[in-house]
Amino acid sequence: MTTTQNETVTSLLKLVGLDVEGNYPALDALAKADHRYLRDLKINVGMCSTAARH
């Protein structure tokens, strides 16, 4: 990402198949506001992704 270098953001983007170097203003704002919400989002997306594969 261009404005936010955050391990949770990077892993979330990889999880959903998006370019980690892309520009995602809403995700940047979420990362700056509260990392807890971002971490929860990553966990939930990961759980849904895992469930969809099975």
Phi, psi and omega in degrees: 000151184280325184254335182237117172257102186219130183300320180294317178298314181300314181291326176296315179298318177296321181300321181265003174080029179257157180292122181289344178267001181288175180251115183231082185303320180295320178292322175300315180297319178297318180295324180284329185286306184198112182296336180298316180294321179295317178297318177297319178299316180298317179297314181295318178296318179297321179293319179294320180295317179294317180296324181291331180283341184261000000 
